[in-house]
Amino acid sequence: MNIIKKLPEDIRKAIIPYTYNIQPKFLLKDIRHYHISFRILNDLNRPRLTIFGEHLESPALLLNNIWVWILAHFKNYYTVCKRFLKISTEKRAKIWIGKKYITKPIKTQIRIIWALLTVTERTKFLTTTNDTESGKFLLTNGFI
């Protein structure tokens, strides 16, 4: 590494990226898709709750809709949670949800669960829960 430090900075910047481990293409695709699809998710009209004639957008409603969609497609919440490296059983998934996940801010919970979905699942969620003509979610207040 001392030899690299002696090189001019512009050459170092050109060499250093080639010294990193190459990531699998499927992983890079998943990472890119996460960022793009998350931006789309945030740009969509979020589900709204109407209270006394006021339309309120709520990240909590969005999170609820994601969980309802997961339940409808997997018949079990824990299937997605088991994708975490250390969570291999439903019991561990329940502990993780109760002690770690639920204590995070809602926006962080959305990011975590969105990251656990596959490219296909994220795409399916965006296409099946969003009405492209009206720009509104088809799942509202957690009901299909």
C-alpha positions as CSV (number, residue, x, y, z in Angstrom):
1,M,0.0,0.0,0.0
2,N,3.0,2.3,0.6
3,I,3.8,2.1,-3.2
4,I,0.3,3.4,-4.1
5,K,0.6,6.3,-1.7
6,K,3.7,7.5,-3.6
7,L,1.7,7.7,-6.9
8,P,0.1,10.9,-8.0
9,E,-3.5,11.3,-6.8
10,D,-5.1,11.1,-10.2
11,I,-3.4,7.8,-10.9
12,R,-4.3,6.5,-7.5
13,K,-8.0,7.4,-8.2
14,A,-7.8,5.4,-11.4
15,I,-6.1,2.3,-9.8
16,I,-7.9,2.0,-6.4
17,P,-11.3,0.9,-7.8
18,Y,-9.7,-2.1,-9.5
19,T,-8.3,-3.3,-6.1
20,Y,-11.8,-3.8,-4.6
21,N,-13.6,-7.2,-4.7
22,I,-15.9,-7.5,-7.6
23,Q,-19.5,-7.9,-6.5
24,P,-21.8,-10.4,-8.2
25,K,-24.0,-8.9,-11.0
26,F,-27.2,-10.0,-9.3
27,L,-26.3,-8.1,-6.1
28,L,-25.4,-5.0,-8.0
29,K,-28.7,-5.2,-9.9
30,D,-30.6,-5.6,-6.6
31,I,-28.8,-2.6,-5.1
32,R,-29.5,-0.4,-8.2
33,H,-33.1,-1.5,-8.2
34,Y,-33.6,-0.8,-4.5
35,H,-32.6,2.8,-5.0
36,I,-34.6,3.4,-8.2
37,S,-37.7,1.6,-6.9
38,F,-37.5,3.3,-3.5
39,R,-37.4,6.7,-5.3
40,I,-40.5,5.7,-7.3
41,L,-42.2,4.5,-4.1
42,N,-41.5,7.9,-2.5
43,D,-42.6,9.8,-5.7
44,L,-46.0,8.0,-5.8
45,N,-49.0,9.5,-4.1
46,R,-48.8,7.9,-0.7
47,P,-52.0,6.4,0.8
48,R,-54.1,9.0,2.4
49,L,-56.2,9.1,5.5
50,T,-59.1,11.5,5.6
51,I,-60.0,12.9,9.0
52,F,-62.7,15.6,9.2
53,G,-62.3,16.4,5.5
54,E,-58.4,16.8,5.7
55,H,-56.3,14.5,3.6
56,L,-53.3,13.3,5.5
57,E,-50.4,11.4,3.9
58,S,-48.8,9.0,6.3
59,P,-45.7,6.9,6.1
60,A,-47.4,4.6,8.6
61,L,-50.1,3.9,6.0
62,L,-47.5,3.1,3.4
63,L,-45.7,0.7,5.8
64,N,-49.0,-0.9,6.6
65,N,-49.8,-1.3,2.9
66,I,-46.4,-3.0,2.3
67,W,-47.0,-5.4,5.2
68,V,-50.6,-6.2,3.9
69,W,-49.2,-6.9,0.5
70,I,-46.5,-9.2,2.0
71,L,-49.2,-11.1,3.9
72,A,-51.4,-11.4,0.8
73,H,-48.5,-12.7,-1.3
74,F,-46.6,-14.9,1.2
75,K,-49.4,-15.8,3.7
76,N,-46.8,-15.2,6.4
77,Y,-44.9,-12.1,7.5
78,Y,-41.9,-14.1,8.7
79,T,-41.0,-15.5,5.2
80,V,-39.5,-12.1,4.3
81,C,-37.9,-11.5,7.7
82,K,-36.0,-14.9,7.4
83,R,-34.0,-13.3,4.6
84,F,-31.9,-11.7,7.2
85,L,-28.7,-13.7,7.8
86,K,-29.2,-14.5,11.5
87,I,-33.0,-15.1,11.3
88,S,-33.6,-18.7,10.3
89,T,-36.7,-19.6,12.2
90,E,-40.1,-18.0,12.8
91,K,-39.3,-17.7,16.5
92,R,-36.2,-15.6,15.7
93,A,-38.2,-13.5,13.3
94,K,-40.8,-12.7,15.9
95,I,-38.0,-11.7,18.4
96,W,-36.3,-9.5,15.8
97,I,-39.6,-7.8,14.9
98,G,-40.5,-7.3,18.5
99,K,-37.2,-6.1,19.8
100,K,-35.3,-4.5,16.9
101,Y,-37.5,-3.7,13.9
102,I,-40.5,-2.2,15.7
103,T,-38.3,0.2,17.7
104,K,-37.0,1.9,14.6
105,P,-38.6,5.0,13.1
106,I,-41.3,4.3,10.6
107,K,-39.3,5.6,7.6
108,T,-36.4,3.3,8.6
109,Q,-38.9,0.3,8.9
110,I,-40.0,1.0,5.3
111,R,-36.4,1.1,4.1
112,I,-35.6,-2.2,5.9
113,I,-38.6,-4.1,4.6
114,W,-38.2,-2.6,1.1
115,A,-34.6,-3.9,1.1
116,L,-35.7,-7.4,2.1
117,L,-37.9,-7.7,-0.9
118,T,-36.5,-9.0,-4.2
119,V,-36.3,-7.1,-7.4
120,T,-39.4,-9.0,-8.7
121,E,-41.3,-8.4,-5.5
122,R,-40.6,-4.7,-5.4
123,T,-41.7,-4.4,-9.1
124,K,-44.8,-6.4,-8.4
125,F,-45.7,-4.2,-5.4
126,L,-45.3,-1.0,-7.4
127,T,-47.3,-2.3,-10.3
128,T,-50.1,-4.1,-8.4
129,T,-50.7,-1.4,-5.7
130,N,-50.5,1.7,-7.8
131,D,-53.2,2.9,-10.1
132,T,-51.1,4.5,-12.9
133,E,-54.0,6.6,-14.2
134,S,-54.9,8.3,-10.9
135,G,-51.5,7.9,-9.3
136,K,-53.1,6.6,-6.1
137,F,-52.5,3.4,-4.2
138,L,-55.1,0.7,-4.6
139,L,-54.4,-0.5,-1.0
140,T,-55.7,2.1,1.4
141,N,-55.8,2.0,5.2
142,G,-54.4,-1.6,5.1
143,F,-57.3,-3.2,3.2
144,I,-57.1,-5.0,-0.1
